[in-house]
Amino acid sequence: MTVSPDTDRLIENLAAGLKPVSPMTFRKGMVRVMGAATINVAIVAAATGLRPDLLAGLLSINFIVSNGVLLVLALAAASTAVGMASPQVGNQHEGWKWALAMAGLLPLAAVVTASRDWPASRIYFGLDDTVCALVGTCAGLLTAIVLIAWLRRGAPVHPARAGLLVGIAAGAIGIFGYGLHCPINSIVHFGVWHAVPVAVCGAVGRLLIPRILRW
């Protein structure tokens, strides 16, 4: 088949406007997200200060387990969201569900403990608790922005799920950062007020972020 000069000219004109684009890789995405999460945690720690027992290295088991679970959940949700920007055949994206199920044990433990110790456990439903939830909900904003920007560069085929994961990752990293300051060690506090940011951010992400990711 002979290509006409007009066709050659058309191809040249189309190619002239093209610019090289840096390829999207999972590693690049995670580097950006981890950088944003680190900055989030550093800002919260600098603004609120660290727990005295954290500085002394005398941590309660409740603190270690609760914050460890939230950190694992944040990493699992963020890594899954990063991977969704470049969909591939065979990718299941199921790991975050196991992390979420593990994190769900914290509210369950809180309910069991509160019902057993009521009314003494009412002391964990006060102003300090709500402040903890509010700050934790807002503290992961930078992580959310970076994840949204990364997903907008890609082509997530499940925008609703991607939005949910962005919200979960942001809420988990936000409350993890504030948890380094929070002085309360009760499992009731961890299971209720440290779970609220994850639930709220997840719901907001599920409802609002898909509109931003439409392509």
N, C-alpha and C positions, 0 to 999 in steps of 0.2 A: 504494500500500500504506500502511495506517495503522499508525503505531508506537504501541503501547500505553504507558500511563504506567509500567507495570512495566518495560518495556524501557528507557524513558528513565532510570528510576531505576537500573537495572542498569549502564547505560553511565556514568552520573555516578559511581556507586560505584567502577567500574573505573578511570575516569580520575582519580579523586581521589587514588589512590595513586601516580600517575605523577610522576616527577621529570625535569626537563630533563637531558639528557646531552650533554656536549660531543662534537661529531662527531670521528671519527677521520680524520685526514688524513695522507698520506705525509709532509708537511712537519713536522707535529708529532712524528711518530714519529722522524724522523731528527734533529730537534733534541734530543730526549731521549737518543737513542743516542749522538750526537756529544758531548753533555755528559758522559755516563757514561764514554765512551772517553777524553775529555780528562782527566777526574778520575783515571781509572785510570793513565794515563801520568804525570800530575803526581805522584801518590802514589809510584809506583815510582821516578821520577826523584829525588824528595825523599828517599826512604828509602835509595837505593843510590848516588846521585850520578851525574854525567854523565861520559862518556869524556873524557879530556884532549884528544884530537884533535878531538872535537866542539866543545868550548869554543874551541879554537884555530882551528877552521874548516879543518882539514887531514884530510879524510876519505878513506878508501880507496875504490876503486871497488867492492870486494866489499861493503863496508858500505852504500854508497848503493843499489846494486842490490838486495841482499838485503832490507834494511829497506823499501825502496820497494815491492818486490813484496808483502811482507807487509801493508803499509798498504793497498795497492790491494785485496788479497784481503779484508782486514777490512771495508773500505767496501762492496765488492761483496756479500759475504755478509750484512752487516748491512742494507743497503738492500733486498735481496731478501726477507729475513725480515720487515722492516717492511711491505713491500708485500703479503706473504702474509696479513697480518692482515685485509686487506680484499680478498678475492678478487673478480676481475672477469673477465668473458668475454674471452678473447683474450690475457690475460697469460701469457707464456711462462716468465718467471723463468729465463732461460738465461745471463745475463751472468756470474753467479758461477762457472759452469763454466769459462769462458775464463780467469778470474782464477786459479782453482784449477789449471788446466792450466799456466799461466805459472809459478805457484809450484812446481809439480811439477818444473820444470827445476832447482831448487836441489838437491834430493836426487840427481837424476841427475848433476849436475855434481860433487857430493860423492863419489859412488861412482866416477866416472871418475878424479877426482883422487887419491882414496885408493888405488885399485888401482895407479895409476901410480907414486905416491910411497911405497908401502909398503916397508919398515916405518917410515919416517920419520913418516908421518901418524898413527902410533899415539899421538903426543903430544896429539892432539885428542880422546882418549877417556879423560878423567880426571875428577877430582872437580869441577873448575870447570865442566866441560861439563855434568855432570848437575845441578849447582846451577842453571845457566842454564836447563835444560829444566824443572826443578821450579818455579822462580819464575815462569817464563813461563807455565806451565800454570795457575797460581793467580792471576796478576795481572789477568786479564780478568774476574774474578767479577762486578764491578759491571755491566759491559757485558752479561753474560749475564742478570743479574737484571732489568735494565731491558727487555731484549728479550723475556724470558719474560712480564713483566707486560704489555707491549704486546700480545703475541700472545694472552694470556688475555682481553684486552678485545675482541679481534676474533674471527674465525671461520676460522682456517686449515684448509683442506680437506685438506692433506697434513701432518699433525702430525710424521711421521717426517722428512720433508725439512726442515720448519721447525726441528726439534730439531737436525738435522745442521748447518744454517746458523748457528743460534745458537752451537753449539759451535765451529765454524770461526771465526766472527767474534770470539768471546771469546778463543780461543787465539791468533789472529793479532794482536789488539790487545795481548794480554798480553805476548807475546814481542817485539812491536815496542817496547813501553814498556821492557822490560828490556834490549832491544838498544841503547838509548841509553846504558846503563851498560857492557854487555859489552865488554871490551877486546880480544877475539880477532877477528882479521880473516881467518882462514882460510876458504876456501869449503867445506872439509870440515866445519868447525864450524857454519857457517851452514846448510849443506844437511842436516846430521843433527840437531843439537841445537836449532836454531831451527825445524825442521819438526816435532819431536816434540810440542810443545804444541798445534799445529794438529791433528795426527792424533789425539792423545789426547782433546782437548776435543771434537773432531768426533764421535768414537766414543761418548763419554759422553753428549753431547747427543742423538745419534741413538737411544741406548738408553733414556735416562731422561726426557728432556723431553717426548716424546709423551704420557706418562702424565699430566703436569701440564696438557697442552693439550686433553685430551679434553673434548668438550662435547656 
